[in-house]
Amino acid sequence: MSSTAFLLQGGNGGEALNSASGAKTNKSYRWIQMVEDTVFSHIAGNLTTISNLETITHLAGTGIGGNFTSLAVSSGTCIAYNQ
């Protein structure tokens, strides 16, 4: 398996996060996949105007790619995959 395929399939692992997980900081996530409708109270990374992704509902089944350095879930459940 190529290293790209390994990463795209979550080969570096990740974390299932919900509101009980608390804020995750000093991280390096490459993909966030919504398992349930999810709202972030905080999200930081390399996307321009990333704060626009806070306090809105991200529907179950959708995903966001980038380099995410911190996040906090206020409702719902997501999987944050490591770089």
trRosetta pair geometry for C-beta under 8 A, 3 or more apart (Angstrom, degrees):
i j d omega theta_ij theta_ji phi_ij phi_ji
1 5 4.9 -119 -175 86 92 124
1 6 5.4 115 124 -63 118 86
1 9 8.0 -56 -174 23 143 140
1 11 8.0 165 118 -80 140 147
2 5 4.6 95 57 8 83 101
2 6 6.9 -138 98 -8 45 87
3 6 5.3 -50 -149 33 36 120
3 7 6.5 35 155 -17 66 102
4 7 6.0 -57 -153 37 31 107
4 8 6.2 26 154 -16 66 110
5 8 5.7 -57 -142 41 32 110
5 9 6.2 19 161 -10 66 112
6 9 6.3 -71 -151 43 22 101
6 11 3.7 -30 174 4 79 164
6 12 7.7 84 139 -34 95 77
7 10 7.9 57 -180 -59 32 14
7 11 5.9 -71 -74 38 30 105
7 12 6.4 10 -118 -7 70 110
7 30 6.9 -15 178 77 110 165
7 83 7.7 -13 -143 179 119 42
10 13 6.8 68 166 -93 84 14
10 14 6.0 -68 -151 -7 105 118
10 31 8.0 -96 -86 60 81 127
10 79 7.9 -13 -118 144 137 132
10 81 5.0 -105 -116 -127 84 125
12 81 7.1 99 68 174 92 83
12 82 4.1 -113 119 86 111 109
12 83 6.6 -46 90 86 164 32
13 81 7.5 171 112 -147 28 65
13 82 5.4 25 75 13 70 126
14 29 7.0 71 -132 -129 99 99
14 79 5.4 76 115 171 138 89
14 80 5.3 -175 -170 91 106 47
14 81 3.9 -64 -77 -104 136 44
14 82 5.4 -156 -85 -12 63 74
15 21 7.4 119 150 -148 122 143
15 24 7.1 160 71 -101 153 153
15 79 7.1 171 85 -153 36 58
15 80 5.2 -7 56 55 86 96
16 35 7.3 11 -142 -14 99 150
16 77 6.5 3 -178 -174 93 105
16 78 7.6 176 -151 92 53 34
16 79 5.3 -30 -97 -98 64 77
17 21 4.3 -82 -146 21 76 168
17 24 6.8 -80 -107 -21 141 134
17 71 7.4 87 127 100 169 113
17 73 5.0 148 134 -11 104 135
17 77 7.0 162 83 -152 46 57
17 78 5.5 -16 60 64 94 80
17 79 7.4 152 14 -102 78 25
17 80 5.8 27 -6 -6 127 110
18 21 5.6 124 50 -15 48 103
18 73 5.5 -103 -156 99 22 143
18 76 6.8 -147 -129 102 81 35
18 77 4.6 -27 -83 -97 101 77
18 78 7.8 150 -78 19 55 60
19 73 5.4 -111 -71 107 50 88
19 74 5.7 36 -106 -168 105 24
19 75 5.9 7 -54 -85 124 38
19 76 7.9 97 -35 38 91 43
21 24 6.8 -18 139 -45 115 103
21 72 8.0 -172 85 -140 94 60
21 73 6.3 52 41 35 116 112
22 72 7.1 -57 161 -126 34 98
23 42 6.4 6 -122 59 109 135
23 70 6.6 15 176 -177 97 106
23 71 7.4 -171 -151 100 65 28
23 72 4.1 -37 -100 -80 74 113
24 27 5.2 21 146 -33 105 142
24 70 6.1 -179 95 -147 61 59
24 71 5.6 0 54 56 101 69
24 72 7.1 171 16 -76 67 57
24 80 7.1 -173 72 52 163 164
25 69 7.5 18 -158 144 54 77
25 70 4.3 8 -112 -112 61 118
26 69 7.0 -7 -109 -179 19 86
26 70 7.1 35 -12 -76 35 97
27 68 6.7 -8 95 109 109 80
27 69 5.9 151 61 -164 66 34
27 70 6.2 132 25 -84 99 46
27 71 7.6 -60 48 14 141 85
27 80 7.3 18 155 142 151 140
27 82 8.0 -112 -175 -112 94 75
28 67 6.5 -24 -153 -163 76 88
28 68 7.6 136 -154 70 26 54
28 69 6.8 4 -87 -104 53 62
28 82 6.6 52 88 -157 78 71
28 83 4.3 -46 136 -1 106 125
29 32 6.2 54 141 -63 138 86
29 45 7.8 -76 62 -94 89 133
29 67 7.6 144 72 -160 50 37
29 68 4.1 -24 63 61 103 107
29 69 8.0 -149 23 -60 80 20
29 71 7.4 -37 24 4 146 127
29 80 4.2 -55 -123 177 147 101
29 81 6.1 108 -159 67 85 43
29 82 6.3 -69 -109 -98 55 33
29 83 6.9 -167 -138 -39 7 74
30 65 6.8 -5 160 -150 67 76
30 66 7.4 -173 -157 76 41 30
30 67 6.6 -11 -105 -98 60 57
30 68 7.7 -147 -61 18 15 87
30 81 5.7 -56 57 97 84 95
30 82 6.9 28 5 127 95 24
30 83 4.6 119 -47 -98 107 58
31 63 5.8 2 -175 -179 99 121
31 64 7.2 159 -155 80 53 46
31 65 5.3 -19 -103 -103 79 70
31 80 7.7 166 88 -154 48 44
31 81 4.4 6 58 43 92 120
32 63 6.4 165 84 -155 49 69
32 64 4.9 -5 54 53 100 94
32 68 6.4 40 -39 -13 117 161
32 71 7.3 89 -98 -44 146 175
32 78 5.4 18 -180 163 93 136
32 79 7.3 167 -154 82 49 47
32 80 5.1 -12 -106 -104 84 72
32 81 7.4 -155 -76 15 35 76
33 62 7.9 -179 -148 98 53 34
33 63 4.5 -21 -101 -100 67 104
33 78 6.2 159 81 -164 44 81
33 79 4.7 -7 58 55 100 96
33 81 7.1 50 -4 -22 103 107
34 37 6.9 27 175 -115 131 21
34 38 4.6 -145 -128 9 104 120
34 58 4.9 -165 -68 118 145 104
34 59 6.5 133 96 98 154 32
34 60 5.2 -136 126 -116 104 35
34 61 6.4 -32 79 27 96 28
34 62 5.2 21 28 57 123 71
34 63 6.8 -151 7 -78 75 49
34 76 6.7 -17 -153 157 98 137
34 77 7.7 113 -164 87 58 52
34 78 5.0 -44 -104 -103 49 95
35 38 7.6 77 41 -50 62 120
35 60 6.4 -21 133 -137 24 93
35 76 7.6 158 64 169 74 89
35 77 4.4 -43 64 102 116 100
35 78 6.0 -179 6 -103 83 31
35 79 6.2 84 -42 -20 109 90
36 60 5.1 -30 -141 -88 22 112
36 76 4.3 -161 93 -152 96 82
36 77 4.5 67 19 34 106 87
36 78 7.9 -107 43 -57 66 57
37 57 5.3 -3 -178 -170 107 110
37 58 7.1 160 -159 78 55 47
37 59 5.6 -26 -107 -126 82 44
37 60 5.3 -61 -50 -32 55 85
37 75 7.6 -5 106 118 84 102
37 76 5.1 -123 96 -99 47 129
38 57 7.3 135 67 -155 33 59
38 58 4.9 -25 66 61 88 100
38 60 7.6 112 -15 -78 85 59
38 73 6.1 -59 -162 -139 104 109
38 75 6.9 -180 -143 95 42 60
38 76 3.2 -146 -95 99 56 143
38 77 6.6 -115 -87 49 108 23
38 78 4.8 31 -99 -47 166 108
39 55 6.4 24 -171 -137 109 26
39 56 6.9 -175 -126 82 85 22
39 57 5.6 -43 -74 -94 92 58
39 58 7.3 163 -82 13 39 79
39 73 7.2 109 77 -163 51 64
39 74 4.9 -49 99 62 101 100
39 75 4.7 30 35 46 105 92
39 76 6.1 123 9 9 62 116
40 43 4.4 27 147 -40 155 111
40 53 6.3 22 48 127 132 90
40 54 5.3 -89 95 -115 93 62
40 55 7.5 -73 76 -31 60 36
40 58 7.6 31 -12 -3 95 123
40 71 5.7 -63 -141 -162 124 100
40 72 6.5 113 -164 73 75 53
40 73 6.0 -54 -105 -102 60 49
40 74 6.7 111 -165 4 12 89
41 54 6.5 38 -175 -157 18 103
41 55 7.1 57 -116 -70 47 72
41 72 4.8 -46 60 97 96 109
41 73 7.3 74 7 154 85 7
41 74 4.0 100 -44 -51 102 114
42 54 6.3 12 -100 -113 25 126
42 70 6.6 -29 130 124 113 101
42 71 6.2 176 98 -146 72 38
42 72 4.3 45 42 27 98 105
43 50 5.9 -124 109 156 96 107
43 51 7.5 168 64 -104 81 40
43 53 5.3 -51 62 89 145 115
43 54 5.7 -167 20 -71 94 85
43 68 6.6 -51 -168 -142 90 115
43 70 7.4 178 -145 96 30 61
43 71 4.6 17 -109 -112 71 94
43 72 7.7 -132 -60 31 57 58
44 50 6.4 114 -130 100 33 143
44 68 7.0 115 81 -160 47 67
44 69 5.1 -53 103 63 98 95
44 70 4.6 21 41 51 112 91
44 71 7.1 -156 23 -66 64 61
45 50 5.6 157 51 -119 78 160
45 66 4.9 100 133 125 141 123
45 67 5.3 168 -166 90 103 53
45 68 3.9 -60 -73 -105 136 47
45 69 5.4 161 -93 3 62 77
45 70 7.9 -166 -54 33 72 53
46 50 7.8 100 64 -56 19 136
46 66 5.5 -170 57 -179 87 102
46 67 4.4 39 4 52 123 101
47 50 4.2 111 73 -82 97 96
47 53 7.5 51 85 -16 146 133
47 66 4.9 -52 -46 -120 103 155
49 52 4.9 27 146 -10 99 117
50 53 5.8 -40 -178 17 60 114
50 66 7.7 168 -107 140 121 169
51 54 5.4 -33 -167 10 59 119
52 56 7.7 5 157 -2 60 133
53 56 6.7 -98 -160 42 36 109
53 58 7.5 21 -167 -62 94 120
53 64 7.0 65 -139 -120 149 163
55 74 7.8 19 -100 27 57 147
57 76 7.9 128 -143 -40 80 144
58 62 5.6 -128 176 75 89 123
58 64 7.2 -64 -138 -31 148 118
58 76 7.6 -170 61 91 84 167
58 78 7.7 26 84 -83 131 130
59 62 5.1 80 67 -6 78 120
60 76 7.7 -154 -73 -152 83 121
64 68 7.9 78 106 -57 110 130
67 83 6.9 26 -126 -86 87 124
68 71 5.9 0 170 -35 127 118
68 80 6.9 -102 79 -150 139 116
71 80 6.8 175 48 -92 138 145
73 76 6.4 -116 -171 69 116 77
73 77 7.4 62 178 -106 160 30
73 78 6.3 -175 -94 21 134 104
